[in-house]
Amino acid sequence: MTARTAHRRTTATLTGALALALAIPAIATAAPTDPTSDGHHRPGRPAPTRPGPVTERLPKVAQMYGAGGAVASVDAVASQVGIDVLARGGNAADAAVATAAALGVVEPYANGIGGGGFFVYYDAKRHKVSTIDGRETAPAGMTETSFLEGGKPMAFDKAVNSGLSVGVPGTPATWQAAVDAWGTRRFSDLLAPAQDIATRGFIVDDAFEKATADNAKRFAQFPETAKIYLPGGKPVQAGTVLRNPDMARAYALLRQRGPAAIYTGPIGKAIVDVVNKPVTAPGVTVPTGSMTRADLAAYRTKRLDPIHSTYKGHDYYGMAGSSSGGIAVAETLNLLEQYEQRTGVSLKAVDDVQYYHRFAEATATAFADRNRWVGDIPGVPRAELVSKGFAAERACGFDPAKAQARPIAFGNPDGAYAGCGATAPGKAGSTHDGQATTHLTVADKWGNVASYTLTIEQFGGSGMTVPGYGFLLNNELTDFNFAPLTPGVPDPNLPAPGKRPRSSMSPSIVLKGGRPFLAAGAAGGATIITTTAQTITQVIDRDKTAMGALAAPRLSSRNTGATAEPQLLDSATGAALKALGQPMTSADGIGRGTAIRILGRNSFEAGAEPTRGGGGSAMVVREGNRGRWVTSTR
């Protein structure tokens, strides 16, 4: 059976299974943006319940061309949920929310109700890119010294597996904010497929089994988590059906009451209880948190102007606020432009050695500035950090014949740029960025585009599952710096009450001629920034398809010794980069991305990872004949 035939057959299977939940009329009723309000959360149609798992195992296809809309995510069942929404007249916002809710079931160790994220959206009617900051927040009881013991930073693993690491979740409020701003479907109905999948179960794949096995020791500390993921004391096995009736109950409450079920309702009470009194295995003690129900009730998403810059005739839009991703990607692109001007040779014309050398120098420089200047504090010089003048000054350190010494010093984005400006001693950033994140990309037939990254931070988050509701809680607050990176230098990412920890998430949308051209993003901790920037440059500068850009060997230089994938590190290109002084070490599977190229009106290439993380899932509403079909490795 070919990949195309298999996709058609399994598409029809799942489409029929979810038709009742998704065959719904458009709703034009406005709703308040207060996430504690029930708004227009009508019960809608009940989630269909049938015996047996949600579907046979769908094939993961890494590239599809077609029309009617496109979805790319890490999982085929979740991508299919989004495609079904588009096929029944929903738009990109609707499909993104439904896909994200499904990912919370089938990829629960990476994202879900207990986490947060960033949503970037192009509204075709308004010809405008907007963003939602749905990052988790620190409770009112958190202080600058919360992660210190005896005046020294707490052991990272101890901090992660605790109530102390849990931030107030932002994901449910983000879903509601997106539906309120741009959606055409009921919030309740968009969560129905996720409830259905949690009830009926899904077939565990190899990537899920590996993630569980890698975290088995952590999960065993928390009985509620072990009950789901360690049946009989062993990690859930690939090929088995995993049902989560407690998570189905959580989705049912969200469908009935909206995000109020968490922010002022019974799910919120359960969150506060477990954060402050973690339920652990006998003999296990973990740090407790300070979250209160008032912290939950006070949570709000933020509607922010996007980071905007230009790159070779394209308009780049990324995330601002507590995310450093938009700034770091934009500065990277600006630096690459400056390197072209300084050398007189375009990125299209150079060989792979110079491409990766330039890319590593640009991202390392951007990280130096990100680490010093970006955080959830007033006065971040965002406009200057992404200005062409600042990039010109920062490009002074570039040498095509050798790498800059690491760590690179941070610059001074003061608006006064003349030649090469003064710098201050550099400092490497934290090495503890969480890998458990997911990114989804959606485009619809009307020209709307969603680029959405969401997370619970580490694989398995804090390790704690909310009793009775079956979802893992984040450990997002360990994204704060536990102590200043550089003594005597202000650190914008220290803990504080109500503050959002700095993120690397980089959901991005690129326009060309005022219309969507590319949407991209990734999972992978701090490598999200480098993966997203590399995807964009591979498409624009190396003439790759979306999938081709994602498949290219990756290098990630974050102002520390760069990591490179073995196929790059062990190649002739890798040897030449080492000769230039690039301090690379080997790392398998850097980042996990998705991307959609918009080829014209209602024409798309959906791209996903061919192999990393078990491969991803790219789908379109109506298949086209352009290009070849590539099935992901499971």
Summary of the structure (lengths in Angstrom):
residues: 634
radius of gyration: 22.8
end to end distance: 16.3
largest distance: 69.4
contacts: 2558
relative contact order: 0.18
helix: 36%
strand: 19%
